[in-house]
Amino acid sequence: MKISIITVTYNSAATLRDTMESVLAQTYTDIEYVVVDGLSKDNTMDIVREYEPRFQGRMKYISEKDHGLYEAMNKGIRMATGEIVGIINSDDFYHRNDIIQLVADAMAAPEVQAVYGDVRFVNPENLDKTVRYYSSKIFRPSLFRFGFMPAHPTFFTYRKYFEQYGYYRLDYKIAADYELLVRFLHKYGVKARYLHTDFMKMRTGGVSTASVKSNILLNKEIVRACRSNGIWTCFPLLMLKYFIKVFELLFTKG
């Protein structure tokens, strides 16, 4: 089955090569790579065009103005022609070459409609230094009310479910990925399998962890995402996830 991998870029020249090299290194060959760029002002698109021949017709890309990350993700999913789609951010990279093969093997089972796994957060100055290990092992849909979610960049599912159940909602600024996972895994009961492996390395940083203000907005949107999809929650319940984050930071071996 064809698997479409989508990368959204905006001024991503400093890290994009690592992302694209990690996709090219995958042993599974029936991959389509989709790049959605938001009119980068650096040489991101020069890098995309440089790498295009190496994908041997398996890459497509677009560069145009958009209204943010989630609209760009939706564009990428609509451009995709694979049965299965997944996202890899432009500053992340698969650090094993068998990740997509593992995804394909798991998705071959008729009862599996989605998969997810773990990620490593690494120091941007030393990509071999793990500062936090995000495990999705304990996740159950019942934990959404406490602010827990599977690692979104490891989530692969059938493209048809976006058509059936909806795309990323653009009225969320920072937690549309959370809302989509609540909608798919809780409201519509998409059957997901956890794969006990770390899919990728993610450089530390990002919008949702940038400041106290962004964390407040994130939690407000998590509450809204849960309640709009039939899960009651509140701010105090979400505080549990911060204890888990501290535990991950303290007990991660670099």
N, C-alpha and C positions, 0 to 999 in steps of 0.2 A: 504494500500500500504506500502511496505517496504521502510524505509528511512535509508540511509547509512550516518553515521556521521564519518568524517575523522579527525584524529589528527596526526600531524607531530611532532616528538620528536627528540631532540638532547640535551643530558645532561639536561633533564627536571624534574629530580627527586624532586626538591624543590616544584614544583607546580602541577605536574601531578595528584596527588591524588584528588585535588579539581576538576579538569576537569572531571576525570572519575566518581567521586561521583555524579557530576551534571548530567552526562549522565544516570547513573543508577537510579537517582531519577525521571526521566521523567515518567509521567503517561502513555504516549503512548508507547506501548510495542513492536510494530513491527519495532524495531530498530536493525540495524547492526552497530557495532562499529569497525572501521578499524584504526589501529595504524601503522604508517610508521616511523620507527626509522632509524637514520643515523649512526648507530654504536656508540651509546652513550658510554662515558667513565665512567659515574657514574652508579648508580644503577637504572636507568630508566627502563631497561628491567626486573629487578627483580620485580619492582612494576607492570609492565604490566602482568607478569606471575602470580603474586599474585592475581590480579584482574580478570584474565581470567575466573576462575570458577564462579564468581558472574554474569557474562554475560550469563551463561547457554547456551553456544554454539553460541551466537550471536556476538562474537568477533573474529576477525582475525588480525594477525599482522605479520610484517616482520622487520628484522633489518639487514641492509646492507649498504654499502657505496653508497652515492648518490652525486649529484652535486648541492645540495642546496634545499631550501625550495620548489621551484616550481616544480622541478622534483619529489620531494617526494609527493607533492599534486597530481601530475599526476598519480604516482604509486597507490596512495590510491583510486583515482577515477576508475582506471582500475581494481583494486582488488574488488571494490564494486559490490554488486549484487542487491542493492535496486533500485527501479524506480527513486527515488529522492536522491540527494546527497547534503551535506552541510559540511562545514569546521568548526571545533572549535580548536583554537590554544591551545597549551599545557600549557599556562599560563593564559588562560581564563576559565570561567565557567558560565554555566546557573545558574542564581540565582532564577529562578522560575521553578517549576516542570511541567508546562503545555506548555512550549515553543514548543516542537515538536508536541504536539496535535494541537496547533494553526496553525503550519505549515501544518500539514496533513489536517486540516479542510479547510484551504484556497486553498490548491492545489487540493482539491476534485472538485472544480469548473472547468468545462471544458475550460473556457476562461482564466484561470490562468496558466501560464507556469513557473513562478518563484515568489518568495516572498523575501522581505527584511524588516528590521526594524531598531531599534535603539540599541545603546550600551552605557554603562556607563564605563568611565575610572576611575579607583579607585587607591588610594594610596597603593602601595605594602605592606607598613607597617601597614595599617589600611584598610582592605577590605570593611569596612562600610562607608568609606569616599570617596564620589564621587567628583572628581576634574574636570571632564568635562563630559557633556552629549552630545553625538553625535546623533543628530536627522537626520534621512533620509527623514523626512516628506516633505521637500521642493524639494526633488530631482525630476528632469525631465531629460530625455536624452539630452535636449538642454543645460543643465548646465555642461555637460562634458567639454565643451570648456573652462570653468572657473575653472577647476580642482576639481569640485564636483563629488562625487560618492556615491552610497549607501554604508552603512557600510558593507564591504566585508564579515566579519565573520557571518553576518546574512543572507547571500544570499544562498537560496536553489533553485535548479532547477532540471529538469529531466536529468538523466545521459545520455540519448540519445543525448542531445544537445552537449555534449562534443565530442561525436563521429561524429556528423554532422558538427559542427562549429569549432571544434578544442579545444585543451587543453591549459593550461597555457604555454605561450611562454618562452622558456629557454634563449632567447637572451635579456631578460630584467632581470636586477639584482635586482630591487627594486619595480617595478611597473607593474609586470605581472598581478597582480590582477586587477589593473586599466584597463589595456589593454583588459583583458578578458571581463570585464563588458561593456566596450565601444563596443567591438565586438558583444557580445550577445544582449545587450539592444538597441544599436543604429544601428549597421550595419545589424544585422539579425532580429531586431524587436521582440525579445522575450518579451512577454507580462507579466509584473511583477505587483504584488500587494504589496503595502506598508501596513505593519501591525503596528499599532500604539502601540507598546510596546517595552520595552527594553529587548532584547533577553538575554544579558549576561553582565557580568562584565569583563573588560579587565584591567589588571595591566598596569600602565603607563610605557612608554619605548617602544623600538622596533627599528628595523633597519631604518625605514623611518624617524624617529624623533631623531635619535641619534646625529646628528651634522649638522653644516651648509653645509659641503661637501655632506652629504647624502641627504639633502633637495635640493641642486642644482641638484644632479643626479636624484632625484625623479621628479623634474619639467622637466628636459630634457626628461625623459622617458614618462612623461605625454603628452608632446607636440608630441613626436613620436607616441605614442599610438593613439592620436586623429587623427593626419594627415594620419596615415596608415589605418585608418578606416573611412575616408571620412569627418572628422571634422577639419576645420581650426582653429588653435589657436596659441598663442604666449606667451612668458614669462609675459608681462604686464597683460594680461587677467587672468593669474593664481594667481596674487597677491590678488584678491578678496577673495579667500578662507581663507587667513590668517586673514582678518578682521572678518570673521565669526568665526574662531577658537578663536580669542580673546574674541569675544562676548560670546561664549560658556563657556570659562573659567571664565569670569567675572560674569556671571549671573547663573552659575550652583549652586544649593543649595546642600551642602554636605549631 
